[in-house]
Structure formats: C-alpha cells, structure tokens
C-alpha cells in the first residue's frame, strides 16, 4: 500500500514514508516535521487525491459540459436527513422549498443540487432542476407543508446517487475554497449552500464514480450468486 521512501500526500501536504509498522506508519513532511499516521485512513485520502488530480487533468471534458449549461446556472449543496437520502431514489421525487425561502434562494430550471447527509457527513446524490415550481399535491406528501409554512415543489432528475450512505463521498475528502466554513453551513436542513461550478463538477464526478462502483459491485455479487446457484 505504502512503500518506505515513497512520496504521497494528504490534506496537510506532501510527505515521505520513513517507516511502516502496521497499522501505522511514520512520515516526514516537506517542512521536516514528522507524524505517525493510520495507514488505512491515509490510503483512502491518497486515493481521493489521485481521483481529484485525474478529474483536474480532464478539464477539457468538464469545460465542454459546462459550455452546454445555460448561462446563470446555480450550484448548491442541499443538507438533508437520512430519510430524504432514502427517498431521493424514488422516481419523480421533488425538492421542496418553503415559500419564505423562495425569494432568497431563487431556484430555477437547470440549477444543479448535490445532497448531503447530515448524519453520515457524506454527499450522496446529484440532481438537476427540470421545471418550474408548483404547489404540492397529496401525492407529494411534503413533510414541511402546513398552513403557516407552505412549500413549492421543484421537479428533479437525479443524475447520480450512492446506493448506500456508507459508500458515499465523505465531506473530509473535499475542500471548498468558496465556502471555508461549509461544515457549519451544512447543519441547517433549510439551507441551500452555494458553491462554484468547478467545485460542483469535481464533487459530482466523485459521486458518479462512487455510484458506478456500487453498481459494478452489485453486478459482481449477482454474478457470484448466479454461479453458486
């Protein structure tokens, strides 16, 4: 996993592996400081960094996708609870926005949302607003809809989602320069936290990869079960 003398990196900077004694390893950072790190955790962080670098190296493809987006598209992270994480996979699922929020948030057609589970501290779904808002019907069952606090319902296409929260993208694996205090902001279930398009695309790529990996794992499991039968 890690080789003595090899150079790797985490969120604190680049380091050289000096000694490996599982489950820990001793490393030296570029400034001369040393640290004892958990190998499994550092491996996950290193894989995330490599994934980010790979995405950054494919800017041409992302630029092409951005060119297809309409001018004025907004990019948000939407905090949610675990119940919504389960509901988001239901076909025809809609985002609800309280009327008192609507003038401030101003969600519109084409805007992009990434959903964040407060309980698991992971990003688990990517969605695109596909139409104008409407008042909820009985079929929508909006949990926050009542006389004093009505809501608007926005139709969504779910572009990608993690099937299991434990395999979704952890917040500690992503840095947001536009929102340095993002952890505090994502504790509010009513929030729509604006981020940059580059940050959104990076996170959306990681989420899509996580989703595809899950699907491949399930296919492998189905194949193994079929073979055993």
N, C-alpha and C positions, 0 to 999 in steps of 0.2 A: 504493500500500500504506500508506504513512505520509505525512502532509501536514505541512509546516512550520507551526508554531503549534498543531498538534493535540495534544490530551492523550490519553495512553494509560497503560498500567500494566504492570509486571512484578512479580516476587516481591519486589523491593526497594522498590516504591512507585509512586506516580503521577509521570509525567514529561511535559514539554512538548518536542516536537521543535523543535530550534533550526536544524538544518542537515542536509540529506540529500546524501550523496556515496556512492552505491552502490559496494560492498556494505555500507557503514557509514553510521551517522547519529549526529549529536551531539545529546544530550538534556540537559535540566536537570530535576533532581528538585525536589520541593517545598521541600527544605531548602537549595536553592541550589547543591548540588553538581552537577557535570556529568560526563558519561561518553560514550564512543564505543562504540556497540553494533552488533552484527551484525543487519542488517535481517531476514534470513530467520528467524533464531532468535527475534527479538523478535516477529515476526509470528505465529509458532507459539504463543509464550507468550500473546500478546494474544488469539488465538482461543480458547485454553484458558480464559483468564479469562472471556471473554464466555460460553463454554459453561457454566462454573460459575455465573455470575450468572443465566443463563437457568434453570438447574436450581434454583437457590435461589429464584427467583421463582415456581417451580411447586411450592412446598412443600405446597400443598393436595393435589395429586395423590399426592405421596410419603407424606403423612400418611395418606391413605386406604389406600395399600398397606400401610403399617406397621400400621394398625388390623386388617388381615386376618391379620397374622402372629401366631403363638401367643406367649403370654407366656413369657419365658425364652429366646427365640431368641438364639443367639450368632452373632457375626460375626467371621470370621477371614480373614487373608491367609495363603496357603499357598505358601511358596517351593518352586520346582521347577526341574528342569533342562530343557533344550530337548527332550529325548526325551519327557518327560511332556507337554510342550506339544503335541507331535505326536499323542500317544496320547489326549489328552483329548477329541478329536473322535470317537473310536470309540464307537459305541452300546453302552450297557451298561457303560461304563467306571466303575471304582470307586476310591474313595480308600482307601489302606491306612494303617493306624495301628499302630505297633508296640505290642505288649501292654504293654510297660513304660511307654509313653506314656499309655495309655488312662486310668488313674486320674487323671492330671494334666490331660489335655485334655478328657475327658468330652464327646466329640462325640455328638450325639443327633439324632433325627428333627426336621427343619425347620431345622437350623442352616445358615448360608449361608457359602460359601467363595469367595474370589477368588484366582486363581492368578497367581503372579509368577515370571517367568523370570529367574533369576539372571544368565544370560549376556547377555541383551539388556536387562536392567533395565527390563522392561515388564510391565504387568498384561495378561493375555491371555484370561482366562475367568472366568465366574461360574457357580457351581453351588449346588444345594440338596440336602441330605441327605434321601433319600426313604424310608429304612427303617432298621431296627436292624442292627447289625453281625453278620457271620457269619465263620466260618473260611474261608480261601481254598480254592478248588478248583484243579484243574490248569488249567482254562480261564482263571483269573485271572492266572496267572503273576506273582505278587507278587515284585518284584525284591529285596525285603529280607526275604523269608521263609526262615528256616532254623531248625534245632532250638533254637539258643541265643537266637534273637530272633524269635519268631513274631509274626504280624500279624493284625489284624482288618480285614475289608473292609466299607466302607460304600457302599451304592448311592447314586448321584448322578444328578440331572437337570442337564444343562448348559444353563443359561438363555441364555447368550450367550458367544461366543468370537471372538477375532480369527483370521482365517484365516492371517495372516502376522504373525510377531512384530515385523517392522519397522514395521507399521502399528498395533500395539497401543498402549496408553496408557503413556507413559513415566513413571517414578517422579518425575522432576523437575517434572512438571506438576501434582503433587498435594501438598498439605500435610496432615499428620496431627497435629493438636493432641494427640490422646490418646497418640501414640507419636512423640515428637520425635526419637528415635534409631532410627527404623524401618529405615534403610538397614543398620545393623549387625545388627539382628534378622533381616532377610530374607536373610542369608548362610547360614543354617542350614537344610539340607534337612529336618531333623526338626521344624522349628518350626511352630506354629500361632499367628500373631501376632494378638491380639485388638484390634479397633478398634470405634469407636462405630457405631451404626446409621446416623446421619447421614453419617458418612464412607463407610460401605459403600455407601449408596444413591447418593451422589454419584459414586463411582468406578464403580459398576455402570451408572449412566446413561451415563457417558462410554464405557464399554466396549461397551455396547449400540449406541450411536451409531456407534462405530468399526466394529463388526460389520456394521451396516446399510449403512454407506458402502461397505464392501468388497463386500457382496453387490450393491449398485447398480452399482459399477464393473465387476464381473464380468458383470452383465447387459448393461451398455453395450458391453463388449468382445464378448460373444456376438452382440449385435445388429449391431455393426460387421462382424464376421467373416461373419455370415449375409448382410449386404448386399453385401460384397465378393464372396462366392461367387456 
